[in-house]
Every structure is written in structure tokens, then in C-alpha cells.
Amino acid sequence: MRWDQDVLNPGTSYCNFMALAQPDSTEPSDEHPFLYSQILGVFHVNVIYNGPGMTDYNPRRYDFLWVRWYDLENSVLHKSKTTKLKASHRLNHLVFPSLDEEDSVGFLDPADVLRGCHIIPAFAQKKCFSDSKEELSKCAHEDRDWNVYYIFWQV
């Protein structure tokens, strides 16, 4: 059974989602098909467009998400000694890029969200910051970050 919609909330553990990596492409690709992100905030603005093709001065509501992107480490394929995974199953690593890197955070149309997903911290890899004084941003909740996360997907 599937839900018609997912509930995503930046203040809870239900803040991760996936989106298509190339939503406009119709050709199959060998690259990972999804992007993963964490919602930092949900916003809207009322916009009055006054450029070419303007029809009126009525404000239009525009919803958007403020997100923090995960980076995928493609080189990792785990096969446990006790559990044999099929070749079509991959357990990939995700990491957060540093907040001072370009495009580590961004904005996204909620319509581009494919579905919510559960991203699992690699607890053995420990947290990024043992002391919360080292963090760059309280908005991004870096004090909660782990060094590595797992995401499971099937080809």
C-alpha cells in the first residue's frame, strides 16, 4: 500500500526526501537516478510579475523549500559477509558537503519532490562535530550531522 502524499517536516526526523536527478531527461542513464536532500524550511512568497507577458497586478503565491543537499559517494558498494546482497541492490553512502561549499544548500519547488525517504546514519562513523561550538549554522542543525549516511535503493 502507498500513501498519496508524504508528510515532510523540517523540525522532525521526517525531513529527508528524494527527487529525480534529471527530471526532464527521457533517456536512461548509468548515473544515480535520484538526488537526496534535507528540508531546512518551507516558505512561500506572494509575487507580482511585471515583465513581458504580464496580465495583471495580482500577487501569485509561490511555494518553495529551503534544502540542504546530500552528496552521493558512488564508489561504495557494500556486501556483508553474513548477508549476501544481490548485485542489483546497492547500499550507497551519502555525506553532507561543507556549508561553505557552493550549492550545498538551495531552493526547490515542492512539486519536484518525488517522495520522502529514510536516510540512515552510519553510527560506526560517528558524528561530524563532537562539540557544537564548531558548527557553521544553527539553521542547518550541523550539531546533528553524522559523517556518513546510508541510502538503500534497488535498480
N, C-alpha and C positions, 0 to 999 in steps of 0.2 A: 504494500500500500504506500502511496506517496501523498505528501501534502501538496495543496495547490500553491502554498506560499510558505516561506521560511520567515521566522522572526529573528532579526539581527539587531543587537543592541550593543552599542559601544561600551557600556558600563558593565557588561557581564561576560561570561565565557562564550556567549553566542555572538561573537564579534568577527569571526573569520568567514570568508566567502571565497568562491572561485568564479572566474569569468573566462570567457573564451579568449585565447591568446590572439587569434586572428579572426575576429567576428565577421569580417567582410569576405574572407577567402573561401572559395568553393573547392579549391584543390587540396587533396590530402598532403600532409606534411609529416616529416620524420621528427620534427621538434615536438616538445611537450605541448599538448593542446590547451592547457589552462594557465591562467595567472592566478596567484593567490594573494590575498590581502586581508588586512585587519581594519575594521572601521574605527576611526578616531572620533567622528562626529557626523551627524545628519543635519543638514541645513536646507533652507530654501531662501530664495530672493524673489522679489517682485520686480520684473524688468520691463521697462518701456523702451521698445526698439524705435529708433528714429532715423534709420538708414534707408537705403534704396529698397523699395517694395513695402514700405511702411503702410499699414492700413488704418491705424487709429492710434490714439494716445492712451489706450487702456493698458494697465500693467498686466503682465502674464507671469504666473508663478512658475519658477524653475527650481526643481529639487536637485540636490547633489550630495554626494558623500565625500567626506574628507577621509582619505585612506592612507595607510602605510603598507607598502608593498613588501612581499617576501621575495627573496632571490632563490631560484632553484639551482641546486648543485646536481647537474645531470650525470656526473661521473659515478654516482653511488648506486650500486645495486646490491642489496643485502640478501644473503642466503644463509639462513641459520643452520647450524649443524644438527639441531634437533628437529627443525621444521623445514621440509623441502618446499620451497615456493616454486610454482610453475614459472617458466620463462616469461610468460605474458604478464605476470604480476611484478610490480616494482614497488619498492619501498624507498622513496626518494627523500633526500634531505632538503629542508628549507632553512634559510637563515635570513635575519633582518640585516639589510645593509645599514651602514652607519648613517645617522640622521644628517650628517654634514655632506653626504654624497648627493649629487643631483638626481632627481627623480626617485628618491627614497620614499617620499610622500607625494600625494597628488589628489586630484579631484576626479570623480567618476559619476556618470549618470546612473541612478539606481536601476534603470532599465537594462543596463549592461551586466548586472549581477546575474549569474547563472543559477547559483544556489548556495546556501550556507554549507560549510564543511567543518569537520572536526580536525584540527591540526594538533598533533600530539607532541609535547615537549620530549626531547631525548634527555631524560632525567640524569643519566650517567654522564652527560656532557656538562652538567652544572649550569648555573645562571650566569648571565653576562656580567652583572655587577653585584658584588658581594656587599658593597657599601652604596646606598642610594645617593650619596653625595656626588658620585661620578657621572650621573646621568646628565644628558643634554636637555631633555624636555620632559616636563611633567605631563604634558598633553599626550605624549606618545606612550606613557607608562613604561618607560625603559626599565624601571626597577623590577618589573615582572618578566623581563625578557630572558629566554634561555639561549644558550649558544647555538643549539641545533634543534630543529623540529622535524617530525616525520609526517609524511603525507602518503597515503596509500591510494593507488589508482590502478585500474585494470585497463589494458589495451583493448 
